[in-house]
Amino acid sequence: MTRIRYSVIIPAYQAERTIGPCVRALDEQTVPRDQYEIIVVDDGSTDRTADVARQAGADRVLTIPHSGPSAARNAGVDVAQGEIVLFADADCEPWPDWLERMTAPFADPAVMGAKGVYRTRQRALIARLVQLEYEFRYDRMARLASIDFIDTYAAAYRRELFLRYGGFATDIPIPSVEDIDFSFRLARAGHRLVFVPDARVWHTHPSTLGAYLARKARYGFWRGLLYLWHPEKRQGDTHTDPALKKQFALLALTVLFLAAGLFWPPLFLGAGGALLAFLWTTLPFVRWAWARDRAVALAWPGVTFLRGLCQGAGLALGLAYHRLFRQKVLSKPISSRAPAGQKPEPGL
């Protein structure tokens, strides 16, 4: 009997529309089918998510009370048989060689985690912009021997290590930064995580400006909690564009000078200078994107301005809210679900 080497875990909530293509894509990988299992964790859905997952070819479908994606992923790992556990999202379709590519780095015993990439078939301008925004960051990560940032749309870890560190924090109720927190903790402990640029999943990105900005604002809000857990990461990580911090600061100066200019008009010049400096920070991406998609390159400065306002406001609100109202969460940056007899890693 062939031993299960890999376990692919997909948390799913109200995902009857997308879980079928996801599971079918996983069912047709280049890795022999008897070497891996597909585990779908239905996170308390009220639609046909579980039935669709079974019909599509999932080996196991767990149903748990609605608890959020972290709890669902952790539940999947608890029953997984593979030495390597992989994660994909219910709205992703892994490419046929995704599993093979994602697991290849683990031939090196020093590698403890791996991260893949998004691709999209969409042609809407904002969706193309989102894709190039990711690819700009991927280009930077591809030059690094190790990374500290793994998100779970395409992720893999050694199961023993995952359990040793208690899994994903369950204190975050929606998909946001729980996966990044986990990779930050592993990197801080000295474990090697790697980027796998040819491990690809199809994804449907936001296709309207409103949806894109709402996502950035929400992400900024939960980043506030992440930075309170990992204050050293305020200086940067291997995924986030280093220009983003400068853009937040320059936008804050622009708003400050505009407000002050209402009382002393010469300060409007300061607002203009800060805005010009902000636009200067967008030029590296514009130059990079010009040969790939000129419409995206031209739209980037304006979209980035709005993104900076929304994400910066979300970050400021998140820092304030989590600091003032979530002291219990701040004192416990991982879930209490560490294996029996093992003390969870202390917080910062």
N, C-alpha and C positions, 0 to 999 in steps of 0.2 A: 504494500500500500504506500503510495507516494505521500511524503510528509508535507503538510502545509507550511510553506516558507513565509508567505506574506498575507497580511490581513488588511483589506481596504475597507475603511469605515466611512460611512456617509451619514451625517445627521440630517434629518429631514422633518420639516414642519410645514404642513399645508402645501406639500410639494407634488401633488398628483400630476401636475402638468409637466414637470421637469424631471422627476425621478426616473421615469421610464427610459428616456434617452441616456441618462447618466449611467444607469445600471447596464443597459445594453452595450454601451461603449466599453465598460469595464469587463463585460462578459466576453469580449472579442479582442483580448490583448495578445501580444506576441509571446508572452510568457505562457507556458503550458497551463491550461485551466486547472489541472489538479494540484498545482503548486500554490495557488492562492485562493482566498475566500473573500466574498463580498458580504459585508455586514451593513445593513441599513438600520439605523436607529430612528424609529418614528417617535418624534418628540411631542406626543400627545395630540397629533393631528385629528381634526374632525372630518377630513375629506378621505379620499381613497388612497392616500399615500402608501399605506402598508400593502394593500392588495396589489397596487400597480407595481411596487418594488418586487413582490414575489413573482408576479407574472413576467417581469422583465428578466428574471434570472438571479436575484439575490439568493445567496446560500442561507442567510439567516436574517430575519426581520424581528428586531426587538421593539416593543412598544413600552414607553415609559410615560409617566405623567409629565405634562409640559413643564420643563425646567430650564430650557435654554440650550444652545448648541454645545457649551462646554460639558454639561452633564451628559448630554447625548453621546458625545465623542468618548468621554470617560467610560460610559457604560459599554460602548462597543469594544474598547480596549480590554475591559475586564473579562470579556468572553472570547477575545481573539486567540487564535492558535499560533499565528505566525510570529517569528522572531522580529520581523520588521512590520510595524504598523504604519499604514498610509492613510491619509485623509484627503478627501475631495468633497466639494460642496454639491448639494443636490441640483444646483442650476448649472453645473459644469458637465462637459462631455470630454473625458480624457481621450487623447489621440491613441491609436492602436499600440504604439510603442511606449506609452507613458509609464506603465509599470516597470518595464524593462529599464528605461532610462532613469527613473527615480531610484531604483534599487541598486544600480550599477556602482555608485560611489561607496556602498557599504562593503564592497570587497576589501576596502581599506579598513582595518579594525579600529582606526582612530576616528573614523567618521561616525558621528552619533545622530546627525539629522541632515535632511536635505530639503531644498525648496525648488519647485518648478515654476512655470510661467503661464500667464494668460495669453490667449489669442482670441480674436473675434472675427466673425463673418460679416458684421454689421457695416453699413455704408453711411449711416447718419453722421453728420459732422462731429457732434459731441462724442459719440461712441468712438469715432476714429481718434479724436483728441485724447480720450481716456486711454486708448490702446497705446498711442505714442508716448503718453505720459509714463505709462508702465515701462515701455521699452527703453526710454531714456534712462530710467533707473536701473533696468536690467543691464544695460551697457556698462554702467558703473560697477555693478555687482560682479559681472563676469570677469573683471580684472582682479578680483580679490581671491586669495587662497582660502579664506574662510569668511563667514558672515555671522551676523547676530540676529537676523530678522527672517522669520519663517511664518508665512500665513497659510492657513489650512485649506485653501482652495487647491493646493498641490503641495503636500507636505509628507515627510516620512521620518520616522524615528525608530530607534531600537526599543522594542517593547519593554525590556528590563529597565532601561534608563527612564522611559516615560513613567513607569510605575514608581521607580525610586524617587522621582521628583513630584509625585502626587498628582500628575495630570494637569489639566487646564483648570484655572481658577473658575469657580462656579458663582462668584459674587457679581458677575457681569451678566445681566439678563438678556442682552441682545447680541448678535454677532458684531463685534467691534475690535477689541484689542486683547482678548483673552489668549489668542494664539501667539501674539507678539510678546506678551508678558512671559509666556512659557519659554520662548526661544531666548529672550533676554536673560532669563534665569540660568538657562543652560550655558549660554555664552559666558556669563559672568563667572560661572563655576569652572570655566576652562575647557568645556567640551567643544569639539570641532563640528561646525555646521557648514554645509557647502551649498552653493548655488548650481542648479542643473538647468542650463538654458535651453536644452533640447527636450525637456520633459514638459509637454504642452497640454493644456486643456482649453477647449472652446468655452467661451463665456459670453453672456449677453450683458454688456455694460449699460449704464444710464445713457439714454439717447436724447434727452432734453436737458437744456441748461438748468431748469428748475430742479430736476431730479439729481443732477450732478452736484449742484450747490448744496442741496439738502443733505446729501450723503457726506459732503465735506464738512458741513457744520456738525453733523452727528459724530463723525469721526473725530473732529477736533474736541468735542465735549468729552469723549471717552479717552482721548489722548491725555487730557488733564489728569485723569486717574492714573494712567500709565506713568506719567512723569512724576507723580507723587510716590508711586511705588519704586520707580527707577530714576531718581533725580540725575544720575550721571548721564542718562540718555538725552537730557535736554541739550547736551553739546553735540548730539548727532548720533546716527546709527548708519549701518551699511546700506540701507534702502532709501531713507528720506533724502530728498534733494537738499544739499547744504544751503542753497539759495533761499530756502523757505524761511529760515529764521530771519535773515536779512529783510525779506519781503514783509514779514509780520511787523518788524520794527519800523520799517519805512512807512508802511500803511498807518501804523499808530501815530507816527510823527505827522503824517499828512493830515489825519483827522484832528490832531491836537493843534496844529498850526491853523487849520481852517476855523476851528472853534475860537481860538485866540484872535484870529484876524477879524472876527466880528466886532471885537472891542478895540483892536489896533490894526488897521488895514495893512500896514507894511508886512505883517506876519503872513499875509497871503503869499508873499514871495517865498517864504520858507516852505509853505505847502507845495508850491510849484516845484521847488528844488527837490523836496523829498519824493514827489511823484515822478520826476525825471529819473532820480536815482533808482526808484522802484522799477521803472520801465527798462533801465539798463540791466537789471538783474535778470530780466526775461530773455535777453538776447542770446545767451548760450543755447537755450532750447530752440529759439526761433531759427538760429543758424543750423542746428542739428536737424530740425524737422523740415527745413526748406526743400531739401532734395527728396524727402519722403512723402510729404503731403503739404503743398503750399497753402491750401485753405486752412489747415490746422495751424501752420506757422503764423499766418496772418491773424487768426483768431486768438492766438495764445496770449498776447499781452492783455487784452480786454478780459478774457475769461480768467486769467490769473489774478487780475485785480479783484474781480468779484469773488473768486475762490479765496483769496487772502482775507478779504473782509469777513466772509462767512466762516471759514475755518478758524481764523484768528479769534473771532467773537466766540465761537464754540469752545475753543481752547481756554480762553479767559474765563468763560462761564464754568467750564468743567473744573478748572483749577480751584475756583472759588467754592463751587458747590461741593465738590468732594472733600475739600479741606474743612469746610464748615459743618457739613451735614452727614458725612459718611465716615466718621472716625473709626467705627467698628471695622469697616472694610479696609481702611488704610492700615489698620494694625494687623491685618491678616491677608497678605497679597496672593495667597493660593488657597484652594479649597481644603477642607479638613478631611478629604477622602484619601489621604495617603494610606498605603497598605497597612494592615494590622501590625502593631508593634513598631511601627516606624514613625518617627516624629517629623512632621512637615518642616520644610525649610523655613527658617524665621524670616519675617519681613524686614524691610529697610527701616 
